[in-house]
Amino acid sequence: MDRFFWHNKQPYTSMLICWGFLYGCVQAVFYFHTWQFYSSLIFLIVMCCYFKPILNLLLGFIFAIFVVVSHSELFYSYKAYKTSVSDVSDINATVTKVISTNNNTLVELKLLSVNNHKIPFYKTVKAQLAINNEIEGVNSDDYVTIKAKLKSFRSRKNTHSFDSELYAFKEHIYFKGKITEIISIVSRENSLRQTYQNKVWQVFKDKKLNWLFYGLSTGDKSRTPKEVKDHVIKIGVGHVLAISGLHVGIITFLCLYIAKGVVWVVLSSFLKLNFQKNNLNCFYCIVSLITALLYIYLCGFPVSAIRAWLMVAILVFVYLTKRHVTLPKMLSYTLALILFFDPFSLLDPGLYLSFIGFATVILTLQKTRERKLYSNALIRLFIIQLALLITLAPLSIFYFDGVSIVGLLVNLLVLPLLSSIIFPYIVVCFFLDCIKFNIDFMFIDQMLAVGFDFTAHYFNEYAWLNWSRLSYKTVILFYLSMTLLLNQRLRFISLVPIFALISNSFNVKPTWQVDVLDVGHGTSVLVTSEGQALLYDLGAKYFNFYSLFERVALPEIQARGLTLRHTIISHDDKDHSGGIDELRAFDSFNSLKIFHDGNPLNHCKIQKIKMNQVIIQSIWPIVPMGSDNNNSCVVKITGPGGSILLTGDIEYEAEQLLVQRYQESLKANILLVPHHGSKTSSSEEFLTSVNPDIGVISRNYFSPWALPHREITDRYASKKIKLLDTALSGQITIRFFDDSYKIEGAREQTNFWVNHRERL
């Protein structure tokens, strides 16, 4: 094991403690207070009784628990609001971000005090608050005194859509709500970071690719159009928009050569001195590291950039002290440093993409160094990109539901452009602006814009290969297998994860599946069988632009590689039909043809069809009723293992007619609780006729109508019908097998950050 350590002088004790610390961080962040966590701890305690070196692993593990809990209590918790926050709170805060300026302005505030309770300086407590149209003039960095209604931040929880609660945890957002009154606004000088961003935008705002130059300089992607973000991800250059090791490396070496040039000019031209360049290497390196660190600060300290800076710093130390360090040791110490300062970096995808990408590049360079076949720089760059494509593909599929198939070729052009043209161009533009020189190299901007438009026009349609999302177990087994295969001594052990990976693909799969999506107050249910899908209702649409079909249902469909065969809209209430425009854009209403004749305003037709292994039968409305709710389309879906009855917002009158007409035929294992648990539905006779095992309520956590009503929940309890609730469980997934079914909720996780936020 000596080859893993500093020149055979440093004992392996430090590495064992480091590995124990890394393992402890993973266990504490993801599995704290679970059997996995306690079994790991007990295993290490038992093993260290027989093997003395394991004691070092245990010490690192225990230290990791201390670090995670300390960070959680000091920086990721705020409990004072339990007693201090009332219906309307008096708040002093600074405006950190103006998020939206549509019909209602949404701002992000850093709270300084709540109801005269001062927040400690070491805690960051943020709130996202809406401002009505009558209040204007709030800008970033303003100091405000306001009155606001606060409620704890809680959002929808779905398997394949953006995790707002995870984002809120990482960004220290504890509250959301509404500003009722602004008492005072004090404009303050912009922070250094905000001043820098404003300056950068002023320099590049007239460029065609202003979003690119601004994003590379600041790390802020807010000025990048959404369609541009989607395109760069599809062509495999999404890393360009995220400040990463590539950017830090380019900045560091650019500063290194600029420092060398400046020193050479000063010493040889002005001072007429002779000097030994090697004696100044330490100065060049320190200046470059300080400049790169300033760049990272101005970009908001992204974890991938911090990783890169730490590795560059280690390389500089190794170079100046003439030490030897191996890749495993460099990665281990760098990762340990990052997690020591913020163990919850483990929740950031950039951490994994960055470390695996860096390790891939270094390993590829090592393997190709002594082979003449790879001596050509272009060939080596191609091999590196191919290796990155293979090693990062599982992460790309896990986080982005696919992989770019043209990224290999595009990066061969983009990477040299970044280092040799784009970054130097940014520096030159800054320099010319500072000396008020009006000559601009517009042709570079124009040429780059032409190239980008070319890729958007010719590559966008076939650049991306959609792939059903991999499970995290599959991803872990893949990287464990790769790591063991690369180690000659441990290569034979790789058969274990490889076998587990292969056997995992042979697990029994459900014959069909129902997902009651968490869309707040509204309904959206996805029924799938063998890659085909039926969507029952679209959810709501807020502020005329925030469609839950687009934000929740569509990502679920695309992530799983499903084909939307049929769509049923129960009725025209906006919490059920809010995504009409987005559905039209998605499939031109083709999925509405069978049940609605292509017109979303039509009541659903009474008919019975088969979709692979499931039978879909619409059974209501048969006769027109006096309300939209009672005209809701009622659908019974039956397949191997069970059935589900989807009821829309039907009320007592419709329920009685259904019972009279269908009687025992209404029986189903799962019932979508009518009208979100309103007391005008779920009549005694209806529940008796359906006789379900499970009732599923689709509703919002903060319900202004206090749904579900107490008498309704009591009625279900009296009939021994178990109630599940999207407000509590998030997305509810029901997997049907040949003779049984299994239910799980998206909130059934064991992550420490989830449990911690639930305790607040």
C-alpha positions in Angstrom: 0.0 0.0 0.0 3.0 2.3 0.1 2.4 3.6 -3.4 -0.7 5.3 -2.1 1.2 7.6 0.2 3.7 10.5 0.4 7.1 9.1 -0.7 6.8 6.2 1.9 7.3 8.7 4.8 3.8 9.5 5.9 2.2 6.5 7.7 -0.9 5.1 6.3 -2.8 6.0 9.5 -3.8 9.4 8.0 -5.2 7.7 4.9 -7.3 5.3 7.0 -8.6 8.2 9.1 -9.4 10.1 5.8 -11.3 7.1 4.3 -13.2 6.6 7.6 -14.1 10.3 7.6 -15.4 10.1 4.0 -17.4 7.0 4.7 -18.8 8.5 7.9 -19.9 11.7 6.0 -21.8 9.6 3.5 -23.5 7.5 6.2 -24.4 10.6 8.3 -25.7 12.7 5.4 -27.8 9.9 3.8 -28.5 7.3 6.5 -28.4 9.0 9.9 -30.6 7.3 12.5 -31.3 4.3 10.2 -30.3 0.7 10.5 -27.7 1.2 7.7 -25.9 3.9 9.8 -26.0 1.9 13.1 -24.9 -1.4 11.4 -21.9 0.4 9.9 -20.9 1.9 13.2 -21.3 -1.4 15.0 -19.4 -3.3 12.3 -16.4 -0.9 12.6 -16.4 -1.2 16.4 -16.4 -5.0 16.3 -13.7 -5.1 13.6 -11.4 -2.7 15.4 -11.4 -5.2 18.3 -9.7 -7.7 16.0 -7.8 -5.6 13.6 -6.0 -2.6 15.1 -5.7 -0.5 11.9 -9.6 -0.5 11.7 -9.5 1.8 14.8 -8.3 4.6 12.5 -11.3 4.1 10.2 -13.5 4.2 13.3 -11.9 7.5 14.5 -12.5 9.0 11.1 -16.1 7.8 11.1 -16.8 9.2 14.5 -15.2 12.5 13.6 -17.4 12.7 10.4 -20.5 12.3 12.6 -19.3 15.2 14.7 -18.6 17.4 11.7 -22.0 16.7 10.0 -24.1 17.2 13.1 -22.1 20.4 13.9 -22.7 21.8 10.5 -26.3 20.9 10.6 -26.9 22.6 14.0 -24.8 25.7 13.3 -25.5 26.4 9.7 -28.5 24.4 8.5 -31.0 24.8 11.3 -33.2 27.6 12.6 -35.7 26.8 15.3 -36.5 30.2 16.8 -39.4 30.8 14.4 -41.4 28.1 16.2 -42.1 30.7 19.0 -41.4 34.0 17.3 -43.2 33.8 14.0 -46.9 34.9 14.2 -49.5 35.3 11.5 -47.9 38.6 10.4 -44.2 38.9 11.3 -42.0 42.0 11.5 -38.9 41.3 9.5 -35.6 43.1 8.8 -33.8 41.6 5.8 -31.6 42.2 2.8 -32.7 41.4 -0.7 -30.5 38.7 -2.2 -32.3 38.0 -5.4 -35.3 39.2 -7.4 -36.5 35.9 -8.8 -39.5 36.8 -10.9 -41.1 40.0 -12.1 -44.2 38.5 -13.8 -47.7 39.2 -12.5 -46.4 38.9 -9.0 -42.9 39.7 -8.0 -41.0 37.0 -6.1 -38.0 38.0 -4.1 -35.5 36.1 -2.0 -34.5 37.7 1.3 -31.8 37.0 3.8 -33.5 37.5 7.2 -31.6 39.5 9.8 -34.3 39.5 12.5 -37.8 38.2 12.9 -40.2 39.8 15.4 -37.2 41.4 17.1 -35.4 38.1 17.4 -31.9 38.7 15.9 -30.6 35.8 13.8 -27.0 34.8 14.7 -24.4 36.1 12.3 -23.1 32.6 11.5 -26.6 31.4 10.3 -28.0 32.1 6.8 -31.8 32.1 6.9 -33.6 32.9 3.7 -37.2 33.3 2.6 -38.9 33.4 -0.8 -41.7 35.9 -0.6 -44.3 37.2 -3.1 -45.0 40.9 -3.5 -48.3 42.1 -5.0 -48.5 44.4 -7.9 -49.0 47.5 -5.8 -45.5 47.3 -4.3 -42.6 48.1 -6.6 -39.0 49.2 -6.4 -37.3 46.3 -4.6 -33.8 45.6 -5.9 -31.0 43.3 -5.0 -28.9 44.3 -2.0 -31.6 46.6 -0.6 -32.1 46.6 3.2 -35.8 46.3 3.9 -38.1 46.4 6.9 -41.4 44.6 6.1 -44.4 42.8 7.5 -45.0 39.4 6.0 -46.9 36.2 6.5 -44.4 33.3 6.7 -44.8 29.6 6.5 -42.2 26.9 6.5 -40.8 26.1 3.1 -42.4 22.9 1.8 -42.9 22.0 -1.9 -44.1 19.1 -4.0 -42.1 16.0 -3.9 -41.9 13.9 -7.1 -39.4 11.3 -8.3 -38.4 12.8 -11.6 -39.0 16.5 -11.3 -36.9 19.3 -9.8 -36.5 18.8 -6.1 -37.4 22.2 -4.7 -36.9 21.1 -1.1 -33.4 19.9 -1.7 -32.6 23.1 -3.4 -34.1 25.1 -0.5 -32.0 23.1 2.0 -28.8 23.7 0.2 -29.6 27.4 -0.2 -30.8 27.8 3.4 -34.3 28.8 2.4 -36.6 28.2 5.4 -39.7 30.1 4.6 -42.0 31.1 1.8 -45.0 33.4 2.0 -46.2 36.9 1.1 -45.1 40.5 2.0 -48.1 42.4 3.2 -46.4 45.7 3.8 -43.1 47.3 3.1 -42.3 49.8 5.9 -38.9 51.0 4.5 -36.4 50.4 1.8 -32.8 51.5 2.1 -30.7 51.2 -1.1 -27.2 50.1 -0.3 -24.0 49.9 -2.3 -23.8 46.7 -4.2 -21.6 43.9 -2.8 -18.3 43.2 -4.5 -19.8 40.2 -6.2 -22.9 42.2 -7.5 -20.7 45.0 -8.6 -18.5 42.6 -10.5 -21.5 41.0 -12.2 -22.9 44.3 -13.2 -19.6 45.3 -14.7 -19.3 42.1 -16.6 -22.8 42.5 -18.1 -22.0 46.1 -19.0 -19.0 44.9 -21.0 -20.7 42.1 -22.8 -24.4 43.0 -23.1 -24.1 44.1 -26.7 -22.5 40.8 -27.8 -24.5 38.1 -29.5 -23.2 35.5 -27.1 -23.5 37.8 -24.1 -25.0 35.0 -22.0 -21.9 32.8 -22.6 -19.3 35.5 -21.8 -21.3 36.6 -18.7 -21.8 33.0 -17.5 -18.1 32.1 -17.9 -17.0 35.2 -16.0 -19.5 35.1 -13.2 -20.9 31.6 -12.9 -24.4 33.2 -13.0 -26.7 31.4 -15.4 -29.7 33.6 -14.8 -29.2 35.5 -18.1 -28.9 32.3 -20.1 -32.2 31.5 -22.0 -33.8 28.2 -21.1 -33.7 27.0 -24.7 -29.9 27.7 -24.7 -29.4 25.7 -21.5 -31.3 22.8 -22.9 -29.3 22.9 -26.2 -25.8 23.0 -24.6 -26.8 20.0 -22.4 -28.0 18.1 -25.4 -24.8 18.6 -27.3 -22.7 17.6 -24.3 -21.1 20.9 -23.4 -23.2 21.7 -20.3 -20.0 21.9 -18.3 -19.2 25.1 -20.1 -22.1 26.9 -18.3 -21.0 25.6 -14.9 -17.8 27.0 -13.3 -15.7 23.9 -13.0 -12.2 22.6 -12.9 -11.8 23.4 -16.6 -12.4 27.1 -16.0 -10.3 27.2 -12.9 -7.4 25.5 -14.7 -7.6 27.9 -17.6 -7.7 30.9 -15.3 -4.8 29.6 -13.2 -2.5 29.0 -16.2 -3.6 32.2 -17.9 -2.7 34.1 -14.8 0.6 32.2 -14.5 1.7 33.3 -17.9 0.4 36.8 -17.5 2.4 37.1 -14.3 5.5 35.8 -16.0 5.0 38.3 -18.8 4.5 41.2 -16.4 7.5 40.3 -14.3 9.7 39.9 -17.4 8.7 43.3 -18.8 9.2 45.0 -15.4 12.6 43.4 -14.6 14.1 43.3 -18.0 12.8 46.5 -19.6 12.4 48.9 -16.8 14.8 47.8 -14.0 17.3 46.3 -16.4 17.9 43.3 -14.1 19.0 39.8 -14.9 17.1 37.1 -13.0 16.7 33.4 -12.8 13.2 32.5 -13.8 13.0 29.4 -11.7 13.5 31.4 -8.6 10.2 33.2 -9.2 8.1 30.1 -9.8 6.8 30.3 -6.2 5.7 33.9 -6.8 4.0 33.0 -10.1 2.1 30.1 -8.5 1.0 32.0 -5.5 -0.3 34.9 -7.6 -2.1 32.5 -9.9 -3.7 30.7 -7.0 -4.8 33.9 -5.3 -6.3 35.2 -8.6 -8.1 31.9 -9.2 -9.5 32.0 -5.6 -10.8 35.5 -6.2 -12.5 34.3 -9.4 -14.1 31.4 -7.5 -15.3 33.9 -4.8 -16.8 36.2 -7.5 -18.6 33.1 -9.0 -20.2 32.1 -5.7 -17.8 29.2 -4.6 -19.2 26.4 -6.7 -18.1 23.0 -5.3 -16.5 21.9 -8.6 -14.4 25.0 -8.7 -13.3 24.6 -5.1 -12.3 21.0 -5.8 -10.3 22.1 -8.8 -8.6 24.9 -6.8 -7.6 22.6 -4.0 -6.2 20.1 -6.5 -4.2 22.8 -8.2 -3.0 24.0 -4.8 -1.9 20.4 -4.0 -0.1 20.1 -7.3 1.7 23.4 -6.7 2.7 22.2 -3.2 4.0 18.9 -4.7 5.9 20.8 -7.4 7.5 23.3 -5.1 8.5 20.7 -2.4 9.4 18.1 -5.0 7.2 15.5 -3.3 5.4 12.5 -4.9 1.6 12.1 -4.6 -0.7 9.6 -6.3 -4.1 10.1 -7.7 -6.1 8.2 -5.0 -4.4 10.2 -2.2 -5.0 13.5 -4.0 -8.6 12.7 -4.5 -9.1 11.5 -0.9 -7.6 14.5 0.8 -9.2 17.0 -1.5 -12.7 15.4 -1.0 -12.1 15.2 2.8 -11.2 19.0 2.9 -14.4 19.9 0.9 -16.6 17.7 3.2 -14.9 19.1 6.3 -16.0 22.6 5.3 -19.4 21.5 4.0 -20.4 17.8 4.3 -23.7 18.6 2.6 -21.8 19.1 -0.6 -22.6 15.4 -1.0 -26.0 16.5 -2.1 -24.6 18.5 -5.0 -24.3 16.5 -8.4 -21.4 18.8 -9.3 -19.3 17.1 -6.7 -19.6 13.7 -8.3 -19.3 14.9 -11.9 -16.3 17.0 -11.0 -14.3 14.3 -9.1 -15.1 11.5 -11.5 -14.3 13.7 -14.5 -11.0 14.8 -13.0 -10.0 11.2 -12.1 -10.9 10.0 -15.7 -8.7 12.7 -17.3 -5.7 12.0 -15.1 -5.9 8.2 -15.5 -6.3 8.5 -19.2 -3.2 10.8 -19.4 -1.2 8.3 -17.3 -2.3 5.3 -19.5 -1.5 7.0 -22.7 1.7 8.8 -21.7 4.3 6.2 -22.8 2.5 4.9 -25.9 3.6 6.3 -29.2 0.2 5.7 -30.7 -1.2 8.4 -28.5 1.6 10.9 -28.7 -0.4 13.2 -31.0 -2.3 15.8 -28.9 -5.4 15.6 -30.9 -5.6 11.8 -30.5 -5.0 12.0 -26.8 -7.8 14.6 -26.6 -10.1 12.3 -28.5 -9.3 9.4 -26.1 -9.9 11.6 -23.1 -13.3 12.7 -24.4 -14.2 9.1 -25.1 -13.2 8.0 -21.6 -15.3 10.9 -20.2 -18.3 9.9 -22.3 -18.1 6.4 -20.8 -17.4 7.2 -17.2 -19.8 10.1 -16.9 -22.7 8.4 -18.8 -24.3 6.8 -15.7 -24.3 10.1 -13.9 -25.7 11.9 -16.9 -28.5 9.4 -17.2 -29.1 9.5 -13.4 -29.4 13.3 -13.2 -30.4 14.3 -16.7 -32.3 11.2 -18.1 -30.0 10.7 -21.1 -26.6 11.2 -22.6 -25.2 13.4 -25.4 -24.2 11.3 -28.5 -22.4 14.2 -30.2 -20.6 15.6 -27.1 -17.5 13.6 -28.0 -17.0 15.5 -31.3 -18.3 18.8 -30.1 -15.9 18.9 -27.1 -12.9 18.3 -29.4 -13.6 21.8 -30.8 -15.0 23.5 -27.7 -12.2 22.8 -25.3 -9.4 24.3 -27.4 -11.7 27.2 -28.2 -12.3 27.9 -24.4 -8.6 27.9 -23.5 -7.1 29.5 -26.6 -9.8 31.9 -27.8 -12.8 32.5 -25.5 -11.1 33.1 -22.2 -8.3 35.3 -23.7 -11.1 37.2 -25.6 -12.9 37.8 -22.3 -9.7 39.1 -20.7 -8.9 41.4 -23.7 -12.5 42.8 -23.6 -12.1 43.7 -20.0 -8.7 45.3 -20.6 -10.0 47.4 -23.5 -13.0 48.5 -21.4 -10.8 49.5 -18.5 -8.6 51.7 -20.7 -11.7 53.1 -22.5 -10.5 51.8 -25.9 -13.4 51.3 -28.3 -11.9 48.8 -30.7 -13.6 45.5 -30.3 -13.0 42.1 -31.8 -16.6 41.7 -32.8 -15.7 39.1 -35.5 -14.8 36.6 -32.7 -18.2 37.0 -31.2 -19.9 36.7 -34.5 -17.9 33.6 -35.5 -18.7 31.9 -32.3 -22.4 32.8 -32.6 -22.5 31.4 -36.1 -21.0 28.1 -34.8 -23.5 27.9 -32.0 -26.4 28.6 -34.3 -25.1 25.8 -36.6 -25.1 23.2 -33.9 -28.5 24.4 -32.7 -29.9 24.0 -36.2 -28.3 20.7 -37.2 -27.5 18.8 -34.0 -30.4 19.7 -31.7 -32.9 17.0 -32.9 -30.6 14.0 -32.7 -27.8 15.2 -30.3 -29.4 13.7 -27.2 -30.1 10.0 -26.5 -33.0 9.7 -23.9 -32.6 6.9 -21.4 -34.8 5.7 -18.6 -33.4 6.9 -15.4 -31.0 4.5 -13.6 -31.4 3.7 -9.9 -28.8 5.0 -7.5 -27.9 1.4 -6.7 -27.0 0.7 -10.3 -24.9 3.9 -10.5 -23.0 2.9 -7.3 -22.4 -0.6 -8.5 -21.1 0.6 -11.9 -18.5 2.9 -10.3 -17.5 0.4 -7.7 -16.9 -2.2 -10.5 -14.8 0.3 -12.5 -12.7 1.2 -9.5 -11.9 -2.4 -8.6 -11.2 -3.3 -12.2 -8.5 -0.5 -12.4 -6.7 -1.9 -9.3 -4.7 -5.0 -10.2 -4.7 -6.3 -6.6 -8.4 -6.0 -6.1 -9.5 -6.8 -9.7 -10.9 -10.2 -8.7 -13.2 -8.6 -6.1 -14.8 -6.6 -8.9 -16.8 -9.8 -9.8 -19.0 -9.2 -6.8 -20.4 -5.7 -7.8 -20.5 -6.8 -11.5 -22.5 -9.9 -10.5 -24.8 -7.6 -8.4 -25.1 -5.2 -11.3 -26.1 -8.0 -13.7 -28.5 -9.6 -11.2 -30.1 -6.2 -10.5 -31.3 -6.1 -14.1 -33.2 -9.3 -13.6 -35.3 -8.1 -10.7 -39.0 -8.8 -11.1 -40.6 -5.8 -12.8 -44.2 -4.8 -12.3 -46.7 -5.6 -15.1 -48.2 -2.1 -14.8 -47.8 0.9 -12.6 -49.8 3.9 -11.3 -48.2 7.1 -10.1 -50.4 9.7 -8.3 -48.2 12.7 -8.9 -47.7 15.3 -6.2 -49.2 18.4 -7.9 -50.5 20.2 -4.8 -54.2 21.0 -4.9 -55.1 19.3 -8.1 -54.9 15.9 -9.8 -52.5 14.2 -12.2 -52.3 10.4 -12.4 -50.0 8.5 -14.7 -50.9 4.8 -15.6 -48.1 2.9 -17.4 -47.7 -0.6 -18.9 -44.8 -1.7 -21.0 -43.7 1.7 -22.0 -47.2 3.0 -22.8 -48.9 5.6 -20.7 -52.3 7.1 -19.9 -52.4 10.5 -18.1 -55.5 11.3 -16.1 -55.6 15.1 -15.6 -52.9 17.7 -16.0 -52.7 19.5 -12.6 -53.0 23.2 -12.2 -51.3 26.2 -13.9 -50.2 29.2 -11.8 -49.7 32.8 -12.8 -50.5 31.8 -16.4 -47.0 30.4 -16.9 -46.1 27.8 -14.2 -47.7 24.6 -15.5 -47.5 21.5 -13.4 -48.0 19.3 -16.5 -44.8 20.8 -17.8 -43.0 20.8 -14.4 -44.1 17.4 -13.0 -46.0 15.1 -15.4 -43.8 15.7 -18.5 -40.5 15.1 -16.7 -41.9 11.9 -15.3 -42.9 10.8 -18.8 -39.6 11.7 -20.4 -37.4 10.4 -17.6 -38.9 6.9 -17.9 -38.9 7.0 -21.7 -42.7 6.6 -21.9 -45.0 7.1 -24.9 -48.1 9.1 -24.0 -50.9 7.1 -25.7 -54.0 8.5 -24.0 -54.9 11.6 -22.0 -58.2 12.0 -20.0 -59.2 15.3 -18.6 -61.8 14.7 -15.9 -63.4 18.1 -16.1 -62.6 21.7 -16.8 -61.6 23.0 -13.4 -58.2 24.6 -13.6 -56.6 22.4 -11.0 -57.3 19.4 -13.3 -56.9 21.0 -16.8 -54.3 23.7 -16.2 -51.7 22.3 -18.6 -53.9 22.4 -21.8 -51.5 24.7 -23.7 -48.5 22.7 -22.8 -50.2 19.4 -23.8 -51.0 20.9 -27.1 -47.4 21.9 -27.6 -46.2 18.4 -26.6 -48.4 16.2 -28.7 -50.9 18.4 -30.6 -53.7 16.8 -28.6 -53.1 13.4 -30.3 -53.5 11.7 -26.9 -57.0 13.1 -26.5 -58.4 11.5 -29.6 -59.7 8.3 -28.1 -61.5 9.7 -25.0 -62.2 13.3 -26.1 -62.2 13.3 -29.9 -59.2 15.6 -29.8 -61.0 18.4 -28.0 -60.2 18.9 -24.3 -63.5 20.7 -23.7 -65.5 17.6 -24.6 -66.7 15.3 -21.8 -64.9 11.9 -22.0 -66.7 9.2 -24.0 -67.9 6.1 -22.3 -65.8 3.2 -23.7 -63.5 0.4 -22.9 -60.0 -0.1 -24.4 -56.9 -2.1 -23.7 -53.4 -0.7 -23.3 -51.0 -3.7 -23.2 -51.9 -5.5 -20.0 -54.4 -3.1 -18.5 -58.1 -2.5 -19.3 -59.2 1.2 -19.2 -62.9 1.7 -18.9 -64.5 5.2 -18.6 -67.8 4.8 -16.8 -69.0 8.3 -16.2 -70.6 10.8 -17.1 -73.5 9.0 -18.7 -76.1 11.8 -18.2 -75.3 15.5 -18.0 -75.2 16.8 -14.5 -75.7 20.3 -13.2 -72.1 20.9 -12.1 -68.7 20.5 -13.6 -67.6 18.4 -10.6 -70.4 15.8 -11.1 -69.5 15.7 -14.8 -66.0 14.5 -13.9 -64.8 11.5 -16.0 -64.7 8.4 -13.8 -62.3 5.7 -15.0 -61.7 2.2 -13.7 -58.4 0.6 -14.6 -57.9 -3.1 -14.2 -54.9 -5.3 -14.7 -52.9 -8.2 -13.2 -52.7 -7.7 -9.4 -55.5 -5.3 -8.8 -57.5 -2.2 -10.0 -57.9 1.5 -9.3 -60.9 3.8 -9.6 -60.1 7.4 -10.7 -62.9 9.7 -9.7 -62.1 13.4 -10.4 -64.2 15.7 -8.3 -67.5 13.8 -8.3 -69.9 14.6 -5.4 -72.8 12.9 -3.6 -75.3 13.1 -6.5 -72.9 11.5 -9.1 -71.8 8.9 -6.5 -75.4 7.8 -5.9 -76.0 7.3 -9.6 -72.8 5.4 -10.0 -73.8 3.1 -7.2 -77.2 2.5 -8.7 -75.9 1.7 -12.1 -72.7 -0.3 -11.4 -73.2 -1.6 -7.9 -70.5 -4.3 -7.3 -68.7 -3.5 -10.5 -67.3 -0.4 -8.9 -65.2 -2.5 -6.6 -61.5 -1.6 -6.8 -58.3 -2.1 -4.7 -57.3 1.5 -4.9 -59.6 4.6 -4.8 -58.5 8.1 -5.8 -60.5 9.9 -3.1 -63.2 12.1 -4.8 -62.8 15.9 -4.7 -59.6 15.8 -2.7 -61.3 14.7 0.5 -64.1 17.2 0.5 -67.1 16.6 2.7 -69.5 16.8 -0.3 -68.0 13.4 -1.6 -67.0 10.0 -0.4 -70.5 9.0 0.7 -71.2 6.0 2.8 -72.9 4.1 0.0 -70.2 4.9 -2.5 -67.4 3.6 -0.2 -69.3 0.5 0.6 -69.8 -0.2 -3.2 -66.1 0.4 -4.1 -64.8 -1.2 -0.9 -61.2 -0.3 -1.5 -58.1 -1.3 0.5 -56.4 2.0 0.0 -57.6 5.6 -0.6 -55.3 8.2 -2.1 -55.8 11.9 -1.5 -54.3 14.4 -3.9 -54.0 17.7 -2.2 -51.8 20.6 -1.2 -50.0 20.6 2.2 -51.1 24.1 3.0 -54.8 23.7 2.0 -57.0 26.9 2.4 -60.0 24.6 2.4 -58.6 22.4 5.3 -58.8 19.3 3.1 -59.4 16.4 3.8 -62.3 17.1 6.1 -62.2 15.3 9.5 -65.5 13.6 9.0 -64.3 12.1 5.7 -61.1 10.7 7.2 -63.2 9.3 10.1 -65.5 7.7 7.5 -62.6 6.0 5.8 -61.1 4.9 9.1 -64.5 3.4 10.2 -64.4 1.2 7.1 -60.7 0.3 7.7 -59.6 2.0 4.4 -56.0 3.1 4.7 -55.6 6.7 3.5 -52.4 7.9 1.7 -51.9 11.6 1.1 -49.6 13.2 -1.5 -49.2 16.2 0.8 -47.5 13.9 3.3 -46.1 11.1 1.1 -45.3 13.1 -2.1 -45.7 11.2 -5.3 -47.4 7.9 -4.6 -46.3 4.9 -6.7 -48.3 1.7 -6.9 -46.6 -1.2 -8.7 -48.8 -4.1 -9.7 -47.4 -7.5 -10.1 -49.1 -10.7 -11.3 -51.0 -11.3 -8.0 -50.1 -8.4 -5.7 -49.2 -4.7 -5.6 -46.7 -2.6 -3.7 -47.0 1.1 -2.7 -44.3 3.6 -1.9 -44.1 7.4 -1.5 -41.4 9.8 -2.7 -40.9 11.1 0.8 -40.0 7.6 2.1 -36.3 8.5 2.2 -33.7 8.2 4.9 -31.5 11.2 4.0 -30.3 13.1 7.0 -31.2 16.4 5.4 -34.8 15.2 4.9 -35.2 14.1 8.5 -33.5 17.2 9.8 -35.8 19.5 7.9 -38.9 17.5 9.0 -37.9 18.1 12.6 -38.0 21.9 12.2 
